[in-house]
Amino acid sequence: MRLLLILSTLLYSFTCLAENERNSYSFKKIDHSQGLSNSAVISIFQDNTGIMWIGTYDGINCYDGKEIETFRSDFSAKTTLSNNIIHAIQQADSNCIWISGNQIVNRFSLSSKEIVSNYEFPGFHSPHSNKNGNTWLIGTNSIRYYNTYHHRFIKIKKPDIEMGDPNSHAFVTDDGDLWLFPNRSTELYKFSLNSFGADTLNTQLTVTPYHFHSKPLEFISYQNGILCFVDIEKDLYIYDIAGKSKIYTRNISSLLEKYGSVQGIIPFYEDIIIGFKTNGLILLRASKKYEESILNRNICIFSIYKDPHQGIFWIGSDGQGAIMYAQDHSIATNIKLNSLSSNLTRQVRSLMTDKDGGLWCGTKGDGLIYIPDFQRGIDVTKAKIYSPYDIQNATSYSKWDKEFEVFTLQQSRYLNGFWLGTGDTGLYYYSYDDKKLHSILPPSGNLLVHIHKIYEENDSTLWLSSSEDGIHKAWFKKVQALPSIQKEKKFHFFREQHEINSLFSMIPEGDSILWFASRNNGLIKMNKQTEKYQVISLKEILHKSVDDILSTYVDKNGKIYLGTTAGLVSFTKENGKLKPHYVGLAEGLLNDMIHGILEDGNGFLWLSTNKGIIKYNPKNDSSHGYYYSSGVQIGEFSDDAYYQCPYTQKLLFGGTDGLLYMDKDVITPSGYYPDIILRKLKIKSKEVNLSHYYTPDGKTLHIPGPKTSFALTFAVPDYLTGSEIEYSYKLEGKDTDWTNFSPNNEAIYSDITAGKYTLNIRYKKDVIDSYKTMTIPISIVSPWYQSMLAYIIYILLIIGIGGTVFYLLRRCSQLKQKVKQLSINSDEKITCESSCQYIKQIRETVTLKLGISPDQMKCTTTDQINFIWKVTHIIEQNLNKENLSTTFIADQMAMSPRQFYRRYKEIAEISPSDLIKNYRIEKAAGLLLTTDRSIQDIIADVGISSRAYFYKEFTRKFDMTPKDYREANKRK
């Protein structure tokens, strides 16, 4: 009865919608272009977390709706797949899945992402399980169940029956029972266990046969509690497992003759889809008594699967990857200009609907497009394109010799027609009476060009805004059914002695006030009666570049909104003063160039931008962007092209390649909110196995410190509206506020010190304060050698070592004192002679190293020897630096350049710069003889940047080039 009631309700609903059927279902492919390992998809499965697993002829693919991760066999590793050909995938217990290949079943851990056990069986075997992981394994002539206590498959005694297809003639119910249908039989065998996790000695098996159907079954297809079967008479039935109800749909013998063997049958919303192995998908539409209609004949099908959460129909194809088939959801209806004519290439710049349901679109060069009764479907043969020169049918449209730009359309409240503000051709009027465009010239004959807004104040007055000549007021009267301008007046507005002439939009307020929106000069408020005006710079008030205004809107409460090139500005009045409010990129807008603003029936604003359309909630400043998603096929929108139909309240927006319209109560996807899943962890830019960093309870991430960088990738397994998801996150202990919502699904942090943190992640699909949140404790732990105990040990060691050193130094000092006292008289002469000999030896060593004569250096004291030795050491350590100089050496010796030079001149007769140069040349000569490095590398090693200079100085010292020097010494 439950199934009958559901089908009856759906049938009625569908019948009501049948008159306006459009493409209510949509396809989406997942293939090699998204990273699928192979385009031949044999099996598809969704695990308990919502992740899709796609088994192919070359490995298994994990798909979260955003990215694909592939797992293949690596025969050198035990934790990888045993076979790359994946026949079946099923849920297992303990957060695992079963992956079945040729004569082998792998148990794959979803936590560690590796194979944890393998089971081999002769012949073909197919696993069947429920969401709890209660598993049965069906072979061509055997039945087993998986015992979680012993972690192995237990074979049971099979009834004396002829087994059917192991893959399709069996399934496991929610309570763990195995339903097995023998081959071409009217019987059903039900296998029940008292426990899957008890010792086999305590396990009781019950096998109960039932008479299921009056005729033998030929084909069986089970998904999510609903069984579809075809009997030997080719009659198709639907059986509800929970409700125990069976409904006949129709006989499909004609379909089997036409399309061949069936791969699967699945109820899909109110309809039924049959997948044929070599002939694609056929839809049996409930509203037409299950009459067949072709969905797609160009698919060879290996497997089918229905998502239990979102109702998606998944198809495993031979060569086309995995195909998603879902009920289409679109927030908008799109009209692409190229669907009317391939020659329509100019952007839509103005929109209007008439009382007869016609749609008028002004373009930037292709003229005025008319589409009659557009909401009932577009008949291209009836669409027309107007210009002052002629009228063309859309199907045969060719470019006008002269472009006709239409920037604004305004329905007249007093005449039977509408006004057109155009580019270089001025003001026009379209008459519904003669169905023609008429140029409206002022008495002066001077055209007002580039008109972007028209306000019809009354039956004789127009206000016109121009992007080149400011604001004009025109008085008109009706002459022979057409308007005629009697006089006009231009208004002059100045800011800082510069006239403001580029004005787009205008807003009337009451009987006396007009607001004008300018490009680059903010707002102008004018009293029509006194003609006094005030220029208001929003930039000066908000300190943001928001004086370039593209669009305006007044909401139901009288609040004024301004769309600028740098964000959305709204303002209210308090005590006679404007109180502005700003929202831009930093506040979460997908794009801040606001071309149009309209309000829907729920009080939300819709903003057309350079990057899709944005839904904005004025109550909480939250926003959500639609960029080529949820049916939005216009990516870039245009100035002036926003309009709300006065008859249906539909919202219309024009863009670079067409337009879209939405119902006043725009329905956005929001019903399904799966949990957030952590997908990847990177520590210091290196991807690691996420499961290895969880604490034993699996609740906290344990990341080594003491200071580290990490990145966590997360995903929400939503396959219908995943592109609408926006994430925000905050690391408690580090961040003071949440990040702005965005499609970015990776949280990146650097220089995080040791401590305990909590990462909060949330996501939304709309602008309502309804978030799904995930919380992950994160512990950054210092290594053992930086623990408190380690520091105590370090302190004790330092104290012990310091005490020992102090004792040894003291003992040494005492011994030196004794030796000094003994030898102070007897060895005085010997000590003096030894000291002189030491000074002589050091001087010879230094001069030899520096490549100078001993006569050029006078060292008579130990202090002088120590000084020149330090100089030599600094030169040697910094020889490769080009800035090696007297100043550099003095700085290294903690002396002023003057002090250094004075001490140096006491010792050496050669200048410091010559000393450095000699040492560089000597060093280079040594490298030429002791290494095989190139001459250019040696030049760089000794800190000389000029090759010519090096050759000059080297030749001067050795009377030969470096090359000759190397070769001459090698011969020796």
Secondary structure, DSSP 8 states (H G I E B T S, - for coil): -HHHHHHHHHHHHHHHHGGG----EEEEEE-GGGT-S-SBEEEEEE-TTS-EEEEETTEEEEE-SS-EEEE---TT-TTS-S-S---EEEE-STTEEEEEETTEEEEEETTTTEEEEEEE-SS-EEEEE-TT--EEEEESS-EEEEETTTTEEEEE---S-----TTTSEEE-TTS-EEE--TT-SEEEEEEES-SSS-GGG--EEEEEEE--SS-EEEEEEETTEEEEEETT-EEEEEETTTTEEEEEEE-HHHHHHH--EEEEEEETTEEEEEETTTEEEEEEGGGTTEEEEEESS--EEEEEE-TTT--EEEEEBSS-EEEEEE---S-EEEEGGGT-TT--S-EEEEEE-TTS-EEEEEEEB-EEEETTGGG---GGG-EEE-SS-EEEGGG----SS-EEEEEEEE-SSSSEEEEEESTT-EEEEETTTTEEEE---TT-----SEEEEEEEETTEEEEEETTTEEEEEEEEEETTEEEEEEEEEE--EETTEE---EEEEEEETTTEEEEEESSS-EEEEETTT--EEEE-HHHHHSSS---EEEEEE-TTS-EEEEETTEEEEEEEETTEEEEEEE-GGGT-S---EEEEEE-TTS-EEEEESSSEEEEETTTTEEEEESS-TT----SEEEEEEEE-TTT--EEEEESSEEEEE-SS-----S-----EEEEEEETTEEE-GGGGB-TTSSSEEEE-SEEEEEEEEE---SSSGGG-EEEEEEETT-SS----BS--EEEEEEEESEEEEEEEEEESSSSS--EEEEEEEEEE--GGGSHHHHHHHHHHHHHHHHHHHHHHHHHHHHHHHHHHHHTTTTHHHHHHHHHHHHHHHHHHHHHHHT--GGGB---SHHHHHHHHHHHHHHHHTTT-TT-SHHHHHHHTT--HHHHHHHHHHHBSS-HHHHHHHHHHHHHHHHHHH----HHHHHHHTT---HHHHHHHHHHHHSS-HHHHHHHHHH-
